[in-house]
């Protein structure tokens, strides 16, 4: 009986000893202040994110909607330099929401085109220089964004334009703005519908009527 009791006590002591290595500690001490410790390790993984919305969009998610802005020139105003306001855009009247979010440093924002807008007739073209843009800040930004007037990048006549840099704070960019477009109407062009909705090619839209915006993280 004595040998059996000693073996049982030894096994119990071994169990206490093994448990301590798994961060469960016991301190058996004489009466008075006593302490022991246990530890946990934590790891937080933040994904690298880059998000751009121009017009209709879903925050931090893909949305394939492409807004169409239309400028209809009154017959009595053809080429008289009186700017023509647009229709369409997710904010209507030729205005669109712009959101830029990234968490890995400064972001560059550029615009590109594939040439002048046309109406399907090679000789009938309107250059992108006829499009004007005003940048403003919204009255209130969406949750997680800062309301600001995001500068619109230069619209090139063809190809890629010069990019703007959006400066990050603590490596984070989270800006929301509004771009309102208008048609300058500086020349009386031949009758026709120039550009339009569609995807004749990825960058062109219908009759070259598309601007492609590209946000880039370093």
C-alpha positions as a Markdown table, in Angstrom:
| # | Residue | x | y | z |
|---|---|---|---|---|
| 1 | Unk | 0.0 | 0.0 | 0.0 |
| 2 | Unk | 2.8 | 2.4 | 0.7 |
| 3 | Unk | 4.5 | 1.8 | -2.6 |
| 4 | Unk | 1.2 | 2.5 | -4.5 |
| 5 | Unk | 0.5 | 5.7 | -2.6 |
| 6 | Unk | 4.0 | 7.0 | -3.4 |
| 7 | Unk | 3.6 | 6.3 | -7.2 |
| 8 | Unk | 0.2 | 8.1 | -7.3 |
| 9 | Unk | 1.8 | 11.2 | -5.6 |
| 10 | Unk | 4.7 | 11.2 | -8.1 |
| 11 | Unk | 2.3 | 11.1 | -11.1 |
| 12 | Unk | 0.3 | 14.0 | -9.7 |
| 13 | Unk | 3.5 | 16.1 | -9.2 |
| 14 | Unk | 4.5 | 15.3 | -12.8 |
| 15 | Unk | 1.2 | 16.6 | -14.1 |
| 16 | Unk | 1.6 | 19.9 | -12.3 |
| 17 | Unk | 5.1 | 20.2 | -13.7 |
| 18 | Unk | 4.1 | 19.5 | -17.3 |
| 19 | Unk | 1.2 | 22.0 | -17.2 |
| 20 | Unk | 3.5 | 24.9 | -16.4 |
| 21 | Unk | 5.1 | 24.7 | -19.9 |
| 22 | Unk | 1.7 | 25.4 | -21.5 |
| 23 | Unk | 1.4 | 28.7 | -19.7 |
| 24 | Unk | -0.6 | 27.6 | -16.8 |
| 25 | Unk | 1.5 | 28.2 | -13.7 |
| 26 | Unk | 0.9 | 27.5 | -10.0 |
| 27 | Unk | 2.8 | 29.0 | -7.1 |
| 28 | Unk | 2.5 | 27.2 | -3.8 |
| 29 | Unk | 4.1 | 29.4 | -1.2 |
| 30 | Unk | 3.9 | 30.2 | 2.4 |
| 31 | Unk | 1.3 | 32.8 | 3.6 |
| 32 | Unk | 1.9 | 36.3 | 2.3 |
| 33 | Unk | 2.0 | 38.1 | -1.1 |
| 34 | Unk | 2.2 | 35.6 | -3.9 |
| 35 | Unk | 2.1 | 35.9 | -7.7 |
| 36 | Unk | 2.4 | 33.8 | -10.9 |
| 37 | Unk | 2.1 | 34.5 | -14.6 |
| 38 | Unk | 0.6 | 33.2 | -17.9 |
| 39 | Unk | 1.1 | 34.6 | -21.4 |
| 40 | Unk | -0.7 | 35.0 | -24.7 |
| 41 | Unk | 0.9 | 36.1 | -28.1 |
| 42 | Unk | -1.1 | 38.3 | -30.6 |
| 43 | Unk | -0.7 | 38.8 | -34.3 |
| 44 | Unk | -2.8 | 41.3 | -36.4 |
| 45 | Unk | -2.6 | 41.0 | -40.2 |
| 46 | Unk | -3.6 | 44.1 | -42.2 |
| 47 | Unk | -4.1 | 43.5 | -45.9 |
| 48 | Unk | -2.7 | 45.9 | -48.5 |
| 49 | Unk | -5.7 | 47.6 | -50.1 |
| 50 | Unk | -6.1 | 50.0 | -53.0 |
| 51 | Unk | -9.6 | 51.2 | -53.9 |
| 52 | Unk | -10.8 | 53.6 | -56.5 |
| 53 | Unk | -14.4 | 54.7 | -57.3 |
| 54 | Unk | -15.4 | 57.2 | -60.0 |
| 55 | Unk | -19.2 | 57.5 | -60.3 |
| 56 | Unk | -21.4 | 54.6 | -59.3 |
| 57 | Unk | -19.6 | 52.2 | -57.0 |
| 58 | Unk | -19.7 | 49.9 | -53.9 |
| 59 | Unk | -17.3 | 50.9 | -51.1 |
| 60 | Unk | -14.3 | 48.5 | -51.0 |
| 61 | Unk | -15.9 | 46.1 | -53.4 |
| 62 | Unk | -16.1 | 45.6 | -57.2 |
| 63 | Unk | -18.9 | 47.3 | -59.1 |
| 64 | Unk | -19.0 | 47.1 | -62.9 |
| 65 | Unk | -21.4 | 50.0 | -63.5 |
| 66 | Unk | -20.0 | 52.8 | -65.8 |
| 67 | Unk | -21.8 | 56.1 | -65.7 |
| 68 | Unk | -22.6 | 58.0 | -68.9 |
| 69 | Unk | -22.4 | 61.8 | -68.9 |
| 70 | Unk | -24.3 | 63.5 | -71.8 |
| 71 | Unk | -23.9 | 67.1 | -72.9 |
| 72 | Unk | -26.6 | 68.3 | -75.3 |
| 73 | Unk | -25.7 | 71.7 | -77.0 |
| 74 | Unk | -28.7 | 74.0 | -77.7 |
| 75 | Unk | -28.9 | 74.8 | -81.4 |
| 76 | Unk | -28.7 | 78.5 | -80.8 |
| 77 | Unk | -25.5 | 78.1 | -78.7 |
| 78 | Unk | -23.3 | 76.0 | -81.0 |
| 79 | Unk | -19.7 | 77.0 | -80.5 |
| 80 | Unk | -20.5 | 80.2 | -78.6 |
| 81 | Unk | -18.1 | 79.3 | -75.7 |
| 82 | Unk | -21.1 | 79.1 | -73.3 |
| 83 | Unk | -20.3 | 76.0 | -71.3 |
| 84 | Unk | -22.9 | 73.2 | -71.4 |
| 85 | Unk | -23.8 | 71.4 | -68.2 |
| 86 | Unk | -24.1 | 67.6 | -68.3 |
| 87 | Unk | -26.7 | 65.1 | -67.4 |
| 88 | Unk | -26.0 | 61.7 | -65.8 |
| 89 | Unk | -23.5 | 60.7 | -63.2 |
| 90 | Unk | -24.3 | 59.1 | -59.9 |
| 91 | Unk | -24.8 | 62.6 | -58.4 |
| 92 | Unk | -26.7 | 63.8 | -61.5 |
| 93 | Unk | -26.1 | 66.9 | -63.6 |
| 94 | Unk | -22.7 | 65.6 | -64.8 |
| 95 | Unk | -21.3 | 65.1 | -61.3 |
| 96 | Unk | -19.7 | 62.0 | -59.9 |
| 97 | Unk | -18.4 | 60.7 | -56.6 |
| 98 | Unk | -14.7 | 60.1 | -56.4 |
| 99 | Unk | -13.3 | 57.8 | -53.6 |
| 100 | Unk | -9.6 | 56.8 | -53.2 |
| 101 | Unk | -8.5 | 54.5 | -50.4 |
| 102 | Unk | -5.1 | 52.9 | -49.9 |
| 103 | Unk | -3.0 | 51.9 | -46.9 |
| 104 | Unk | 0.6 | 51.5 | -48.3 |
| 105 | Unk | 1.8 | 55.1 | -49.0 |
| 106 | Unk | 1.1 | 57.9 | -51.5 |
| 107 | Unk | -1.2 | 57.1 | -54.4 |
| 108 | Unk | -0.9 | 58.4 | -57.9 |
| 109 | Unk | -4.0 | 59.0 | -60.0 |
| 110 | Unk | -3.9 | 59.3 | -63.8 |
| 111 | Unk | -6.4 | 59.5 | -66.7 |
| 112 | Unk | -6.0 | 58.0 | -70.2 |
| 113 | Unk | -7.9 | 58.1 | -73.5 |
| 114 | Unk | -7.5 | 56.4 | -76.8 |
| 115 | Unk | -8.0 | 59.6 | -78.9 |
| 116 | Unk | -10.6 | 62.2 | -79.7 |
| 117 | Unk | -14.3 | 61.4 | -79.4 |
| 118 | Unk | -16.0 | 60.7 | -82.7 |
| 119 | Unk | -19.4 | 59.9 | -84.2 |
| 120 | Unk | -18.4 | 57.0 | -86.3 |
| 121 | Unk | -17.2 | 59.2 | -89.1 |
| 122 | Unk | -13.4 | 59.4 | -89.2 |
| 123 | Unk | -13.3 | 63.1 | -90.0 |
| 124 | Unk | -15.8 | 64.0 | -87.3 |
| 125 | Unk | -13.9 | 64.4 | -84.0 |
| 126 | Unk | -14.1 | 66.4 | -80.8 |
| 127 | Unk | -10.9 | 66.6 | -78.7 |
| 128 | Unk | -10.9 | 65.9 | -75.0 |
| 129 | Unk | -9.7 | 69.5 | -74.4 |
| 130 | Unk | -13.4 | 70.4 | -74.8 |
| 131 | Unk | -14.2 | 68.7 | -71.5 |
| 132 | Unk | -13.9 | 70.8 | -68.3 |
| 133 | Unk | -13.8 | 69.4 | -64.7 |
| 134 | Unk | -14.4 | 71.2 | -61.4 |
| 135 | Unk | -13.3 | 69.4 | -58.2 |
| 136 | Unk | -15.2 | 70.1 | -54.9 |
| 137 | Unk | -15.5 | 68.5 | -51.5 |
| 138 | Unk | -18.8 | 66.9 | -50.5 |
| 139 | Unk | -20.7 | 68.4 | -47.6 |
| 140 | Unk | -20.1 | 65.2 | -45.7 |
| 141 | Unk | -18.0 | 62.2 | -46.5 |
| 142 | Unk | -18.9 | 58.5 | -46.2 |
| 143 | Unk | -17.9 | 56.7 | -43.1 |
| 144 | Unk | -14.2 | 56.1 | -43.1 |
| 145 | Unk | -13.4 | 58.9 | -45.6 |
| 146 | Unk | -12.3 | 62.5 | -45.4 |
| 147 | Unk | -14.2 | 65.0 | -47.5 |
| 148 | Unk | -11.8 | 66.9 | -49.8 |
| 149 | Unk | -11.5 | 68.3 | -53.3 |
| 150 | Unk | -9.5 | 65.6 | -55.1 |
| 151 | Unk | -7.7 | 67.3 | -58.0 |
| 152 | Unk | -8.7 | 65.8 | -61.4 |
| 153 | Unk | -5.7 | 64.5 | -63.3 |
| 154 | Unk | -5.0 | 66.0 | -66.7 |
| 155 | Unk | -7.1 | 64.6 | -69.5 |
| 156 | Unk | -4.8 | 63.7 | -72.4 |
| 157 | Unk | -5.8 | 64.1 | -76.0 |
| 158 | Unk | -4.7 | 60.5 | -76.4 |
| 159 | Unk | -2.8 | 58.0 | -74.4 |
| 160 | Unk | -1.8 | 58.3 | -70.7 |
| 161 | Unk | -1.8 | 61.7 | -69.0 |
| 162 | Unk | 0.3 | 63.1 | -66.2 |
| 163 | Unk | -0.6 | 61.6 | -62.8 |
| 164 | Unk | -1.5 | 63.5 | -59.7 |
| 165 | Unk | -0.1 | 62.4 | -56.3 |
| 166 | Unk | -2.4 | 62.0 | -53.4 |
| 167 | Unk | -0.3 | 62.2 | -50.2 |
| 168 | Unk | -0.9 | 59.7 | -47.5 |
| 169 | Unk | -1.1 | 60.3 | -43.8 |
| 170 | Unk | 0.7 | 57.5 | -41.8 |
| 171 | Unk | 0.7 | 55.6 | -45.1 |
| 172 | Unk | -3.1 | 55.8 | -45.4 |
| 173 | Unk | -5.2 | 57.7 | -48.1 |
| 174 | Unk | -8.9 | 57.9 | -47.5 |
| 175 | Unk | -10.4 | 60.7 | -49.5 |
| 176 | Unk | -13.8 | 61.4 | -51.0 |
| 177 | Unk | -14.6 | 64.2 | -53.4 |
| 178 | Unk | -16.9 | 65.3 | -56.3 |
| 179 | Unk | -16.0 | 65.9 | -59.9 |
| 180 | Unk | -18.4 | 67.9 | -62.0 |
| 181 | Unk | -18.0 | 67.9 | -65.8 |
| 182 | Unk | -19.1 | 70.3 | -68.5 |
| 183 | Unk | -18.6 | 70.8 | -72.2 |
| 184 | Unk | -16.7 | 74.0 | -73.1 |
| 185 | Unk | -18.5 | 74.5 | -76.4 |
| 186 | Unk | -15.7 | 76.5 | -78.0 |
| 187 | Unk | -16.2 | 75.3 | -81.6 |
| 188 | Unk | -19.3 | 74.5 | -83.8 |
| 189 | Unk | -18.7 | 70.9 | -84.7 |
| 190 | Unk | -20.5 | 68.7 | -87.3 |
| 191 | Unk | -23.8 | 67.3 | -86.3 |
| 192 | Unk | -23.6 | 63.9 | -84.6 |
| 193 | Unk | -23.5 | 62.0 | -81.3 |
| 194 | Unk | -19.8 | 61.8 | -80.3 |
| 195 | Unk | -18.8 | 59.0 | -77.9 |
| 196 | Unk | -21.5 | 57.2 | -75.9 |
| 197 | Unk | -22.0 | 54.2 | -73.7 |
| 198 | Unk | -20.6 | 50.9 | -74.7 |
| 199 | Unk | -17.4 | 48.9 | -74.8 |
| 200 | Unk | -16.1 | 48.7 | -78.4 |
| 201 | Unk | -12.7 | 48.1 | -76.8 |
| 202 | Unk | -11.6 | 48.0 | -73.2 |
| 203 | Unk | -10.3 | 51.6 | -73.1 |
| 204 | Unk | -12.4 | 53.2 | -75.8 |
| 205 | Unk | -16.0 | 52.8 | -74.9 |
| 206 | Unk | -18.2 | 53.7 | -77.9 |
| 207 | Unk | -16.6 | 56.1 | -80.4 |
| 208 | Unk | -13.7 | 56.8 | -78.0 |
| 209 | Unk | -16.1 | 58.3 | -75.4 |
| 210 | Unk | -14.3 | 56.9 | -72.3 |
| 211 | Unk | -11.8 | 58.1 | -69.8 |
| 212 | Unk | -10.0 | 55.4 | -67.9 |
| 213 | Unk | -8.7 | 56.3 | -64.4 |
| 214 | Unk | -5.8 | 54.4 | -62.9 |
| 215 | Unk | -4.8 | 54.6 | -59.2 |
| 216 | Unk | -1.4 | 53.2 | -58.4 |
| 217 | Unk | 0.4 | 52.4 | -55.1 |
| 218 | Unk | 4.2 | 52.2 | -55.0 |
